Amino acid sequence: MSEAAELKKLVKQLQNTTTNEEKVSILQILKKDFQVNEAILRESKAGLAVGKLRSHEAKEVSELAKEIVKKWKNEVEKAKGSVTAKAPTNGKTPVRKASTSVTPSNPATPTATNGKTDVRTAKGDGAKVGATGDLTRDRCAELIYDALACDSTAPSDLIGNRAKAVEIAVFGQFGDTTAGYRGKIRSLFVNLKDKGNPLLRESIVSGELSAETFSMMTSQEMSSEERRAADQKIKDENFFKSLGAAEQEAETDGFQCSRCKQRKCRYRQAQTRSADEPMTTFVTCVNCGNRWKFS
């Protein structure tokens, strides 16, 4: 598959995705894996798709889109400059080449620039992660490496071996680089890259969590304790709303609101657990709308 065709495919996925996490994941791939020129951008229409995201409501999405647009603009300008500098001597127009990046040295730990710690990547570490000969698989292995290495001080060889093991485990589930395979890799990458989930990265690099087990985990299983607590809060709030408008609520002054200290409340009860467990009481403060529950 040509570079433009592969870029066009990712752009289509970017336009069809519904969550910010998936958008960030795809944008990371676009930023890391693609070097473009004017012809590639025209054919794939990637510049238009990414440019629209610069005004996205999610800051992480908009900032990443701005970085990609700036990077691609510089690459196109460099490509034009190289063509201008090399005037044709035989009447033929020289072929434009995408700009290349300089690969830095292979650090065992993140390096500091202007007081800030640089994020480690496979390219930055000079790590040869992919060895399958399949472009998609090798890039996916690099993606997992980038997520594992971002704040790690482990040797690049160790991180590379873990990343390859994860990719092999995922490939074993699907047998090919299908949409399911790519979606699973993106899900693993997003959860690994979560700044609030360092324990997940550490457990895989250390070998405490095997690549096979990790590759089978759901997003819920991979999430940090803080994320689980937030999800549970949303689940509880949705449960309040799902009890049904027709269900009668009784008014009482038997409960005091912890927020406004008033005692005028409405309550209802529901069996949310097994039949031999006590019913759950859901209380809503009439004064301020505060909600709570107890069993």
Number of C-alpha atoms within 10 A of each C-alpha: 7 8 13 20 13 14 23 19 13 18 22 15 14 20 12 11 13 10 9 15 18 20 20 21 20 19 22 16 17 18 16 16 14 15 18 23 22 18 12 20 17 12 12 20 16 22 18 13 16 21 16 12 21 20 13 14 10 12 13 14 22 19 15 19 27 17 14 22 19 12 14 22 16 15 21 22 14 18 20 17 12 17 16 11 8 10 12 11 8 7 7 8 11 14 9 16 17 19 17 11 9 7 11 10 10 17 17 15 19 21 12 10 8 6 7 9 13 15 16 24 24 25 20 17 21 14 17 14 24 22 11 12 8 10 12 14 22 17 17 24 27 26 28 28 30 26 24 28 29 21 20 20 13 17 15 24 14 12 25 24 15 23 27 23 18 25 26 18 19 24 20 13 14 14 11 13 15 11 10 14 20 18 13 22 22 21 20 24 21 20 23 26 22 15 12 14 17 17 11 20 21 18 14 20 24 13 11 10 14 16 20 16 11 18 21 14 14 13 13 11 12 17 19 19 12 11 14 14 12 12 14 12 12 12 12 14 13 11 12 16 10 9 14 9 8 6 9 12 15 11 17 14 12 10 17 15 21 12 12 12 12 15 17 17 23 20 19 17 19 12 13 13 11 8 8 7 10 14 16 15 15 18 25 21 25 15 14 14 14 14 18 16 14 10 13
